[in-house]
Amino acid sequence: MLPTYVRAVAVGEECGEFLALDLGGTNFRVLLITLEGECRSTMRSKIYRVPDYVQKGTGTALFDHIAACLAKFMQE
């Protein structure tokens, strides 16, 4: 079992913006979660396809693709 580093349970008053990234085999998902306190939150997400040449290419190609997707997401 892996250790958890959670030191406290959320109480609903948390505030801030959090970026979540999910890289699967054929898709890369980017989520921006905004916690507004008082148990309120919003989420914006976008799914980007990972092209075949990136899937079969180098690590540099993969991270360049991730960076390009993040740049597009933040501009929208």
C-alpha positions as CSV (number, residue, x, y, z in Angstrom):
1,M,0.0,0.0,0.0
2,L,1.3,3.5,-0.9
3,P,1.4,6.1,1.9
4,T,-1.0,9.0,1.7
5,Y,0.2,12.5,2.5
6,V,-3.3,13.9,3.2
7,R,-3.0,15.7,6.6
8,A,-6.6,16.9,6.9
9,V,-10.0,16.4,5.5
10,A,-11.5,19.2,3.3
11,V,-14.1,21.3,5.1
12,G,-15.5,23.2,2.1
13,E,-13.9,26.5,2.8
14,E,-10.9,25.9,0.6
15,C,-10.2,28.5,-2.1
16,G,-7.9,28.5,-5.1
17,E,-7.3,27.3,-8.7
18,F,-5.9,23.8,-9.3
19,L,-4.8,22.3,-12.6
20,A,-5.2,18.6,-13.1
21,L,-3.7,16.6,-16.0
22,D,-4.7,13.2,-17.1
23,L,-2.6,11.5,-19.8
24,G,-4.1,8.3,-21.2
25,G,-3.1,6.3,-24.2
26,T,-4.9,8.3,-26.9
27,N,-6.2,11.4,-25.0
28,F,-4.8,14.1,-22.8
29,R,-7.3,15.8,-20.5
30,V,-6.7,19.2,-18.9
31,L,-8.9,20.4,-16.0
32,L,-9.0,23.7,-14.2
33,I,-10.8,23.4,-10.9
34,T,-11.7,26.5,-9.0
35,L,-12.6,26.2,-5.3
36,E,-14.6,29.2,-4.2
37,G,-15.2,28.4,-0.5
38,E,-18.6,27.7,1.0
39,C,-18.5,24.3,-0.8
40,R,-18.7,26.0,-4.2
41,S,-16.5,25.0,-7.1
42,T,-16.3,25.2,-10.9
43,M,-14.5,23.1,-13.4
44,R,-13.4,23.8,-16.9
45,S,-12.0,20.9,-18.9
46,K,-10.8,20.0,-22.4
47,I,-9.8,16.7,-24.0
48,Y,-7.0,16.7,-26.6
49,R,-6.2,13.8,-28.8
50,V,-2.6,12.4,-28.7
51,P,-1.7,11.8,-32.3
52,D,-0.2,8.5,-33.3
53,Y,3.2,10.0,-34.1
54,V,3.4,11.4,-30.6
55,Q,2.3,8.1,-29.0
56,K,5.1,6.3,-30.9
57,G,7.6,9.1,-30.8
58,T,10.1,10.4,-28.3
59,G,9.6,11.8,-24.9
60,T,10.5,15.2,-26.2
61,A,7.6,15.0,-28.8
62,L,5.2,14.0,-26.0
63,F,6.2,16.8,-23.7
64,D,6.1,19.3,-26.6
65,H,2.6,18.1,-27.3
66,I,1.6,18.5,-23.6
67,A,3.0,22.0,-23.5
68,A,1.2,23.0,-26.7
69,C,-2.1,21.6,-25.3
70,L,-1.6,23.5,-22.0
71,A,-0.9,26.7,-23.9
72,K,-4.1,26.4,-25.9
73,F,-6.1,25.6,-22.8
74,M,-4.8,28.6,-20.9
75,Q,-5.5,30.9,-23.9
76,E,-9.1,29.8,-24.2
